[in-house]
Amino acid sequence: SMSLEYVRAMKGKRFRLHTEITHVGGHMVTGHGELYDEKERLCVSCMASYTVHTDQADGPGRAL
């Protein structure tokens, strides 16, 4: 799942993205990101959670 919060319009030519993994579990990874404009104003904030599959059948040498 992913949620985005648009805080302000993205104006300018350069932006800074800050990302951080906030949780790593057995089957779930959660992270947070923020996108800033040239004046270091927050433009977008997001939170994402991803399921991690660890099925051995998907590893190297598997039959297609």
N, C-alpha and C positions, 0 to 999 in steps of 0.2 A: 504494500500500500504506500501511497505517497500523498502528502498534503502540501499545498503551496499557499503562501500568504503574500499577496502583492501589496507592498507598502507604498511605493511611489513609482512614477514612470521612470524608465531607464533612459536617461539622457546623457550624451557624451560619447566618447570613443573608447575609453578605457574603463574596465571594471575589475573589481577584486572579488574572488570567490574564496570563502573560507568553509572548509568541510571538516567534520569530526565524526568518527565512529563513537557512538555513545553506549552501545551495548553489544556484546557478542555472546550468544547463548549456544546451546547444543544444535539448534536448527533455525535460529533467527538472528539477524544482524540488523541493528537500528542505527541510523545516522541522522545528522542535522547539518544543514548548509545555510549560508547567508551570502547574498550577493550585494556588493556595495558599489556606488558610483565613484567618480573621480574626486568628489568632495567628501568621501567616506560616509555618505548617507546610506542607510539600509534601504534597499530597493525590493528584495525578495528574500523570504525566509522559507525553508522547507524542512520537512521531517519525512523520513522514509524508513520502511521496514521491509526486509527481504528474507525469504525462506531460503535456507541453504540445503541443497540436496547432497547427501553423501553416499548415495547408492554405489556400491562397488562395481556394478555392471556398467556404469558410465565411465569407468576409468580407462586407461590406455590398454589397447589390445582387445577392446570389446568388439563383438561381431555386429556389423551393420545390417 
